[in-house]
Amino acid sequence: MQKEETIQGEVEEKKSVLTSIFVGVVGALSTVYLLNPTAGFFELIPDNIPIVGNLDEAAAAALVVSCLAYFGVDIGGLFGRKKKKEEDVIDIDVEDR
């Protein structure tokens, strides 16, 4: 349990202010892109192109989910991802010879 707390502390130290600002800006721009009305004012790939038309919206949605996960809001559970249980994790020790 102490090892897990140490790892969490190291992750918190690695999050710098500049990185947090950058991730926040990317998340905000992705959200604005998703909320953009489909009138075609701001569209990277037109939606009427078969198969690839909605890839830009999918990428923006993935960026929003990733940015929220960076800040600790994990919405992955909404999509069916289950949390790992203690018995699902295999912990091994490697010895050097």
Phi, psi and omega in degrees: 000324180293325179298320180295320178294322179295317179296317180298321178295321178294322179294319179296325179291328183286340179282102179272169181293318180297319179294318179296320178295316180298314180296321178297318179294317178298318178295319180294317179296322178294321178294317178298321179296320179290326180277355179301128177298149185279033177281353177088016179292321183221095184221121179285312177238121180301139185288344182275002174278123183300144175070309185264000185296329183255011180293327180292322176291323178295319179294320179294321178294320178296321178295320179296315179297319179294319179294320177295321178294325178299321181271006174097002178264098184265105178258014178296334179295335178292337183260014174094003178282129180261152178284149180285135176269165181297325181281347178279345184265131177259120181249122181234155174247134180251129180255136176274142180247000000 
